[in-house]
Amino acid sequence: MKLILVIEDDASVRGLIVETVRSRGWRAIEAADGEEGFQLARKEVPDLILCDIQMPKMDGYAVLDRIRQMPETSAIPFVFLTGLGEKPKVRKAMESGAV
């Protein structure tokens, strides 16, 4: 069964995403900020990471950068989830290797 890591600082949004992932039959683990998410990714090595961009402690861009630097996590597919629709931020996310 696939393991998906959800990194989102808003508890209600995070809960909705985790519930949706689990309702599809996948396993989900969750983190409330970027630092916690990075540590979980290193420990659990999920099959996919869904990550918010704007978060306390470490933003999504920093999480992605650190994930890509670690050999054991560098190939994990990474998807940004955000309410930001500004083209420069979307472009930065894509240039960083996220979807």
Sequence and secondary structure as in RCSB ss.txt:
>XXXX:A:sequence
MKLILVIEDDASVRGLIVETVRSRGWRAIEAADGEEGFQLARKEVPDLILCDIQMPKMDGYAVLDRIRQMPETSA
IPFVFLTGLGEKPKVRKAMESGAV
>XXXX:A:secstr
  EEEEE SSHHHHHHHHHHHHHTT EEEEESSHHHHHHHHHHH  SEEEE SS SSS HHHHHHHHHHSTTTTT
S EEE  S   HHHHHHHHHTT  
